[in-house]
Amino acid sequence: YATTQMRGSLLLLALSFKSLCPGSSLSLSGVSISVVSETEKLLVINKPPGVPFHRTVDGTEGLLEHVRQAQSDGLIKYQGTLLPVHRLDAVTSGILILAKDRDAAGKCARAFQRRSLDSKGPVLLRKWYVALVSKKCPKAGCVKGDMTTARRGSWKLLRSSKDPAITRFNAMGLVARTDTQDPVSSVGGATPPATRAMLLMPETGRTHQLRVALKSLGSPIRGDSLYGGGSADRCYLHAAAIELNAAELGLVGPEEKGPFLFSCSPTSGADWSAECTTFPGIWSDLIEQITRESESRMAQFEEEQPGKS
């Protein structure tokens, strides 16, 4: 289930590693969808990996079909319209926001279409992703460059920066646990190889942007076969958190305060499960860091707008 906390003016809604319990997810045709949070104008879910956003040409059901079926079956209490405002790749899991009406969808879309670090006006949106990689990479930095299509439906990074995709990152080492009787791995049943957890902060939103960025660093995402990440039980990329400046966008209800910070931990994938790696501890530290940064930005913004309630 989701936990809700008020920290100053920040509404924090999170699904933690240990908070998921029987009955808290919706299982349809083998697809499990966890409802992270619901506000007056938004429904936030944890998208599972391997599920396309729309129905594919071979007839594979899209995410929205599963959500609408859940509404029909009464597994989602809200029975009104749910409209997409952004997308995640089929291989990516994590935070996905659905709007309850066209007005809210338009306001959210405005935030997703605008760069996070716009030089004018308040920040409307920030996004954080986590990924697992098996190869060494810089501890921190920024990947910046134009993107263009490549072979087999992939994309590639260019040296030019006319309209660049921008991704900031931090790398953290992970150690596979040895206290489990039956270590599980995505490959071959052995203990997972040396792993780094990547915290990714995209400032733009391009197709395959994060997957291409990590490949350009020589550290493709584990399980991302399209970009050289090898085979695994899933592609280890997860949309960890979204900060939405709901007050500025006009998305807060009478009993709500903004901004909203939605977060959820990955619930699928042996290599970052609580039984197999030290990732849960890293996850807790990341969410605490994201929360502190969000609170600091909001406090600064409120100081700069003393007359605005």
DANOR-V695839 format. One record per residue. N is the residue number from 1. RES is the residue in three letters. SS is DSSP state (helix for helix, strand for strand, loop for the rest). Layout:
n->{N & N}
res->{RES & RES}
ss->{SS & SS}
This chain:
n->{1 & 2 & 3 & 4 & 5 & 6 & 7 & 8 & 9 & 10 & 11 & 12 & 13 & 14 & 15 & 16 & 17 & 18 & 19 & 20 & 21 & 22 & 23 & 24 & 25 & 26 & 27 & 28 & 29 & 30 & 31 & 32 & 33 & 34 & 35 & 36 & 37 & 38 & 39 & 40 & 41 & 42 & 43 & 44 & 45 & 46 & 47 & 48 & 49 & 50 & 51 & 52 & 53 & 54 & 55 & 56 & 57 & 58 & 59 & 60 & 61 & 62 & 63 & 64 & 65 & 66 & 67 & 68 & 69 & 70 & 71 & 72 & 73 & 74 & 75 & 76 & 77 & 78 & 79 & 80 & 81 & 82 & 83 & 84 & 85 & 86 & 87 & 88 & 89 & 90 & 91 & 92 & 93 & 94 & 95 & 96 & 97 & 98 & 99 & 100 & 101 & 102 & 103 & 104 & 105 & 106 & 107 & 108 & 109 & 110 & 111 & 112 & 113 & 114 & 115 & 116 & 117 & 118 & 119 & 120 & 121 & 122 & 123 & 124 & 125 & 126 & 127 & 128 & 129 & 130 & 131 & 132 & 133 & 134 & 135 & 136 & 137 & 138 & 139 & 140 & 141 & 142 & 143 & 144 & 145 & 146 & 147 & 148 & 149 & 150 & 151 & 152 & 153 & 154 & 155 & 156 & 157 & 158 & 159 & 160 & 161 & 162 & 163 & 164 & 165 & 166 & 167 & 168 & 169 & 170 & 171 & 172 & 173 & 174 & 175 & 176 & 177 & 178 & 179 & 180 & 181 & 182 & 183 & 184 & 185 & 186 & 187 & 188 & 189 & 190 & 191 & 192 & 193 & 194 & 195 & 196 & 197 & 198 & 199 & 200 & 201 & 202 & 203 & 204 & 205 & 206 & 207 & 208 & 209 & 210 & 211 & 212 & 213 & 214 & 215 & 216 & 217 & 218 & 219 & 220 & 221 & 222 & 223 & 224 & 225 & 226 & 227 & 228 & 229 & 230 & 231 & 232 & 233 & 234 & 235 & 236 & 237 & 238 & 239 & 240 & 241 & 242 & 243 & 244 & 245 & 246 & 247 & 248 & 249 & 250 & 251 & 252 & 253 & 254 & 255 & 256 & 257 & 258 & 259 & 260 & 261 & 262 & 263 & 264 & 265 & 266 & 267 & 268 & 269 & 270 & 271 & 272 & 273 & 274 & 275 & 276 & 277 & 278 & 279 & 280 & 281 & 282 & 283 & 284 & 285 & 286 & 287 & 288 & 289 & 290 & 291 & 292 & 293 & 294 & 295 & 296 & 297 & 298 & 299 & 300 & 301 & 302 & 303 & 304 & 305 & 306 & 307 & 308 & 309}
res->{TYR & ALA & THR & THR & GLN & MET & ARG & GLY & SER & LEU & LEU & LEU & LEU & ALA & LEU & SER & PHE & LYS & SER & LEU & CYS & PRO & GLY & SER & SER & LEU & SER & LEU & SER & GLY & VAL & SER & ILE & SER & VAL & VAL & SER & GLU & THR & GLU & LYS & LEU & LEU & VAL & ILE & ASN & LYS & PRO & PRO & GLY & VAL & PRO & PHE & HIS & ARG & THR & VAL & ASP & GLY & THR & GLU & GLY & LEU & LEU & GLU & HIS & VAL & ARG & GLN & ALA & GLN & SER & ASP & GLY & LEU & ILE & LYS & TYR & GLN & GLY & THR & LEU & LEU & PRO & VAL & HIS & ARG & LEU & ASP & ALA & VAL & THR & SER & GLY & ILE & LEU & ILE & LEU & ALA & LYS & ASP & ARG & ASP & ALA & ALA & GLY & LYS & CYS & ALA & ARG & ALA & PHE & GLN & ARG & ARG & SER & LEU & ASP & SER & LYS & GLY & PRO & VAL & LEU & LEU & ARG & LYS & TRP & TYR & VAL & ALA & LEU & VAL & SER & LYS & LYS & CYS & PRO & LYS & ALA & GLY & CYS & VAL & LYS & GLY & ASP & MET & THR & THR & ALA & ARG & ARG & GLY & SER & TRP & LYS & LEU & LEU & ARG & SER & SER & LYS & ASP & PRO & ALA & ILE & THR & ARG & PHE & ASN & ALA & MET & GLY & LEU & VAL & ALA & ARG & THR & ASP & THR & GLN & ASP & PRO & VAL & SER & SER & VAL & GLY & GLY & ALA & THR & PRO & PRO & ALA & THR & ARG & ALA & MET & LEU & LEU & MET & PRO & GLU & THR & GLY & ARG & THR & HIS & GLN & LEU & ARG & VAL & ALA & LEU & LYS & SER & LEU & GLY & SER & PRO & ILE & ARG & GLY & ASP & SER & LEU & TYR & GLY & GLY & GLY & SER & ALA & ASP & ARG & CYS & TYR & LEU & HIS & ALA & ALA & ALA & ILE & GLU & LEU & ASN & ALA & ALA & GLU & LEU & GLY & LEU & VAL & GLY & PRO & GLU & GLU & LYS & GLY & PRO & PHE & LEU & PHE & SER & CYS & SER & PRO & THR & SER & GLY & ALA & ASP & TRP & SER & ALA & GLU & CYS & THR & THR & PHE & PRO & GLY & ILE & TRP & SER & ASP & LEU & ILE & GLU & GLN & ILE & THR & ARG & GLU & SER & GLU & SER & ARG & MET & ALA & GLN & PHE & GLU & GLU & GLU & GLN & PRO & GLY & LYS & SER}
ss->{loop & loop & strand & strand & strand & strand & strand & loop & loop & strand & strand & strand & strand & strand & strand & loop & loop & loop & loop & loop & loop & loop & loop & loop & strand & strand & strand & strand & loop & loop & strand & strand & strand & strand & strand & strand & strand & strand & loop & loop & loop & strand & strand & strand & strand & strand & strand & loop & loop & loop & loop & loop & loop & loop & loop & loop & loop & loop & loop & loop & loop & loop & helix & helix & helix & helix & helix & helix & helix & helix & helix & helix & loop & loop & loop & loop & loop & loop & loop & loop & loop & loop & strand & strand & loop & loop & loop & loop & loop & loop & loop & loop & strand & strand & strand & strand & strand & strand & strand & loop & loop & helix & helix & helix & helix & helix & helix & helix & helix & helix & helix & helix & helix & loop & loop & loop & loop & loop & loop & loop & loop & loop & loop & loop & strand & strand & strand & strand & strand & strand & strand & strand & strand & loop & loop & loop & loop & loop & loop & strand & strand & strand & strand & strand & strand & loop & strand & strand & strand & loop & helix & helix & helix & loop & strand & strand & strand & loop & loop & loop & loop & loop & loop & loop & strand & strand & strand & strand & strand & strand & strand & strand & strand & strand & loop & strand & loop & loop & loop & loop & loop & loop & loop & loop & loop & loop & loop & loop & loop & loop & loop & loop & loop & loop & strand & strand & strand & strand & strand & strand & strand & strand & loop & loop & loop & loop & loop & loop & helix & helix & helix & helix & helix & helix & helix & helix & loop & loop & loop & loop & strand & loop & loop & loop & helix & helix & helix & loop & loop & loop & loop & loop & loop & loop & loop & loop & strand & strand & strand & strand & strand & strand & strand & strand & loop & helix & helix & helix & helix & loop & loop & loop & loop & loop & loop & loop & loop & loop & loop & strand & strand & strand & strand & strand & loop & loop & loop & loop & loop & helix & helix & helix & loop & loop & loop & loop & strand & loop & helix & helix & helix & helix & helix & helix & helix & helix & helix & helix & helix & helix & helix & helix & helix & helix & helix & helix & helix & helix & helix & helix & helix & helix & helix & helix & loop & loop & loop & loop & loop}
